[in-house]
């Protein structure tokens, strides 16, 4: 964690000398968005959210309280909570019957265990000891369930681990080397029978080395690697996505490439007016992302095919720090910030207004989720979790 904080500080420090921010002087327009539900999340802690659209619920890994919950997505009602296991800080994954996670054990944090819960009741179905070391603990938000097997990048380690949920065999390593210490950053993404992820090689600061984009078969064979330049850093939650046959990476700049050949289609770098952000959304052929560097808040819309900036909206610092993934619905961009939720026109970037009731209090948590017209945001630093209706198109 300390290494990651230092790495992000280095990025912010570097960009503070490169960019000046001429903010648009937008008139304050107060919006009164429709809040579907707003729950006091003091009992939920630092939430990692996973949406189950079929069951219309959200599974919440409550990192600070080390529990797992299921919440009705329409009402915010608590359906169940499991506290039999000390849950880790990763996202939940699920299939038709069960919810899966990686935990620390029953009574202490010395064991690392596989956890299986009943989706309907939260009842603990199965646990399996995977090891004694935190080196095999899952990173936040990169747990993947693929073909009945769990995959995760170990926190502050240099391996990707796997565990088959249908048998009692031990977990095993599918990628990594004792000779190279690499942090498995961001999501592990499946595509056309292969798994994709980014490994950032230590040390980040003293002797930075190129990150690597990894592609492999699920059993760890047929590994392909692409070195990414040293100045590409900061890959995190929701920073790797595949859209219409192209793979998109977002760190200190954007890269679009062919996932089969690793041929780079386009790059969008600092000298072209773009810089680092926290997560992104691709909607109808356009990339929407936001960033905060040296108190300069900006929202970008980028052509996903050509890599050209369509518009950039610089925001007044009174909005508070931007660090969340935007969502787009029926012609409008909805973006949580530290002090409010702002709305922009998706086509032009024009500022529409903001709702100050919907603050987050957070510097950055990255990922949001949407379901139909609902935007669901976790704001643990102010003990809130809310769902707001993205309904500007009706006004």
N, C-alpha and C positions, 0 to 999 in steps of 0.2 A: 504493500500500500504506500509506504514512504517513497519507494522508487517511482511509483506512478504519479504521486503528488509532485515530486521534484521534476518529473518529465513535463507535466502540464505547466508548472511554473516556468520552466525554461521556454516553452512555446509562447506563453503570454508575455514574458519578459522580452523575447526576441521581437515579437510583433509590435510591442509598444513603441519601439523605435522606428518601425518601418511605416506604420500607418498613422495618418491623422484622420479625425472623424468630423466631417462637416454634417451635422445632424439636421434632418428636416424638422422645421419648426411646425409640427402638426398641431392643429387646434385640439384641445382636449374634448373628446366626445364620449360621454358616459353611456355605455350600453347596459341594458338590463336583460341579459340572456336568460333563457329558461333553464333553471337548475332542476334536473330530474331527481337527484338526491345528493345529499351532502352529509357525510357521516363524520363524527368525531373519531379520529383514528388513533387516539391516544393508546388504545389497546391493540393497535395494529402495527405500530413501530414503522421501521423503514421498509416500505412495501416493494416487492417484486411481483409484477402482475402478469398473469397469463389468461387469455380469454378463451372460453369454451363456447363457441357460437351455437353448437347444437343444443347444449343444455342451458344456454343463455345465462351463464354465470362467469364470474371472475375468480380465479384461484390466486390467493394472496399469500406469498411467503413473507412472513413478518419477521424481518431480519433481527430487529432489536429485541423482540419478545421471543424469537426463536420458535414460532409456531406457524401452522398452516391453516388457512381459512378458505371457505367458499362463500361468495357473496352473490346474491341475485342481481343480475346486471340491470334489470328494469327498476327495481325498488331500492337497492342498496341493503336489503335485508340479509343479516347473517344467517347462512344455512347450516354451517357447522364449523367447528374449530378443533384442530388436533394439537395437543400439547404433550403427547406421550414421548415425543422425540425432540431432541434439540436440533432444530432445523438450521441449515446453513443459509448463506445469503444468495442462493441461486434461484432461478425461475423454476416453477413447476412445469412438468410435461405430463401428458395424459393420452390414454387411448379410449376405447369405448366403455370400459368398466372401471379403470383405475387411474389414480394420480400418482406420479412418481417424483421422487426428489432424492437428494443426497444430504445426509444428516451427520451430526457429530456424535451421536450416541444417546443412551437413555439417561445417564446420570452425570456424565462429564463430557469434555471435549477431546478426549484422548483417542476415541475410536472414530473412524469414518465409516458410515453405514449407508446401504441402499434402503430406501423407504418406499413402501407400496401402501396406498390408502384406497378405500372404497370411495368412488366418486359421489355416491348418493348420500352417504352417512359420515364420511371422514374416518370410519373405523380403520384402525391399523391392521393390515392384512399380513404383511411380511416385512421383516428386516433381514439384512445380510451384512455381516462385517466385511468391509473391503480392505481395511488396513488400519494402522496405528498412526500414520504420519499425516499431517495436514498438507503434505505435498500432493496428495491425491484428492484433496477437496476441490469441489467445482468452483470455478470463477463465477462471479455474478452474471447471470443472464446468458450463459452460453451452453446450458444443458440442452441436448438434442435427443429426441426419441426418433429413431429411424429403423424400420424393419425389426421391431421388437427389441432393439438394442439402444442403450443409453450411451451417448458420447459426451465428453466434457474435457475442457482444457483445465489442467490442474493449476491452482492458484500459486503464483510465485514459483512455478516449477518449469519443466521443459518437456512435458509429455502431454499427449492426448490419450485419455483412458476410455475404455469401453466396458460395458457390462450387459450381458444378455438377461432381459427381465423374465425369461421363460424357463430358466434352469437355475441350479444352485452352484454353478461354476464360479470361480473367482473372477474379479475384474482383471483386465489385461491392458497393456500398452499397445496402441496402434500407430503412434507416431512419436518421434523424439529421439534424442541422443544424450548420453551422459556427458558428452564432450561439448555440447552447446546448451547454454542456459537461455531459454526463450520463454517469454510470456505469451500465452495463447490469448490474443486480444479479440474482442468482439464475438459475434455469433459464429457458430459452426453451421454452414448452410449446405443442404443437399441439393444436387441438380444432376439430372440424367445419370443417376446411379453412382455419382461421386460426391465426396465431401470437400468443402472449401472452407478455409480459415486463414487468418493472418497470424504469423509468429513474429513478435518483436524481440530482437536479440539483445540481451544485456551486455555491457552496461549502456544505458540510454545516453548518459551525459558525458562521462569522462572519455570514453572511447566509442562513440556511436558507430553502429554497424547497420548495414541495410536490413530492413525487415524483409520477410519472405511471405509471399502468397503460396499456400500449399493446396494442392489438389491430389486426392488419393481415392482408391476404392475403399469401401467400408471396412474391409479386413486389414487395411493399412498397407496394401500392396500397390504397385504401379504409381509411386509417388512422383508428382511433378512439382517443381518449385520455380518461382519467379522472384528474383531479387528486386526489391523496391528501393529507390534511392534513399539515402540516409535522411534527407530532409522531409521524407514522408513519415510522419509519426502521428500518434494520437488515435489510432483505430480503437473503437470502443463499441459499446452496445449499439446495435442497429446501424453499424457503419459499414456493413457488407450486405449487399442485396443483389439478387438476380432478377432482371426485368426484360421480358421479350428477348431472351437469348443472349443478353449481355450482363456482365458482372460489373457492379459499381462498388468502388472503394472510396471511403471518405476519411481522410486523416487531416493533415495540415493542408492538403489539397485534394482534388477529386481526380480519380482515374476510372475510365471506362475501358473494358477489355473483353475479348472473346474468351469465355471460360474453357473452351476446348483447346485452343491454340496458344492462349496467353498473349495474343497480339493486342497491343494497346491501340484502341480506337481513338481516344482523345484524352488529354490531360488539361485540367483547369487549375492554374497556379496563381501565386500571389501577384506576379507582374501582370496578370490578366484581370486583376480586380477581385479575385476570390481568395478567401483564407478559411482557416479551420472552423469546423462546426461540430455540434453534438447531435448526430443522427440526422436522418433525412427521410422524406416520403416521396415516392414516385407516383404521380397521378396523371393519367391521360397523356403520357409522353413527356411530362415535365417533372423536374426534380425541384422540390421545395425544401429549403434548409435554412437554418438560422445560426447566428454566431454572436459572440461577444468577445471582443479583443480590446483591451485598454479602454474600457467603458464606451466602446463604440459598438452599438447594437445594429445588426443588419439582418434583413431577410432577403434570400435570393430565390429567384426562379430561373432554372437552367433547362435548356433544351436537352433532353436525355439522349437524343440521337447524335446531335452535332457538338454538344459540349459548350454551347454559346449562352452567355448570360442574357436572359430575356428582360429581366428587370431586377433592380436592387433597391430596396427601401431601407434607408437609414432612419433609425428611430431615436427619439429623444431619450436621454438617460433616465428620465423619471419613470420609464416603464420597468426599471429594474433589470437585472441581469437575465439574458436569454440563455437557457441551457437545455431546453426541451425540444423534442421532435414535433414539428408542426403536423397538423392534419388538414386535409382538404375535403370540403363537402359542398356540392352544388354551387360552385363558383366563388367560394370564400375560403381563405386560409385562417385557421384557428391556432393560435400560438400561446401557450402558457409562459409567463415570465415570473420573475421573482415577486413582482408587486401586483400583477393583474393578468387577465387573459385578453390578448389583442386580436383584432380581426382585420384582415386585409382583403382587398379584391384580388382573386386568384389570377385574373387575366392581366391586370395593369399594375398590381402591387399597391394601389391606392389605399391609404389608411382609412379605415371605416370607423374605428373607435375601440374602446376597451371597457372591460368590466372589472372594477377594482375589488369586487367581492371575491373574485376567483384568483387570489394570490397563491403562490406556492411557498414563498419564503426560502427557496432553495437556490443555490448557485447553479447546480446542474444535477439532474437525475436522468436526463437523456430521453427515455422512452415513454411515449404515451400510447394508448390504445383506443380504437374507435370501433363502434358497433352500430351499423345503420347510421342514425343521426346523432348518436351519443359519443361524446368525447370524455374519456375517463382519465383522470389525472391523480397521481399520488403526490401528496404534499406533506411528508412526514415531519419536516422541521417545524411545521405549525400545527401538527396533529390533525390533519384533514385529508380526506379522500372524497372526491366529488365526481359526479357525472353531469355534464352540461349538454343541452341540446344545441346542435349546430344548425340553427334555424334562421340565419340572417336572410336566406333566400325567400322567406315568407313575409318579409317586412317591406 
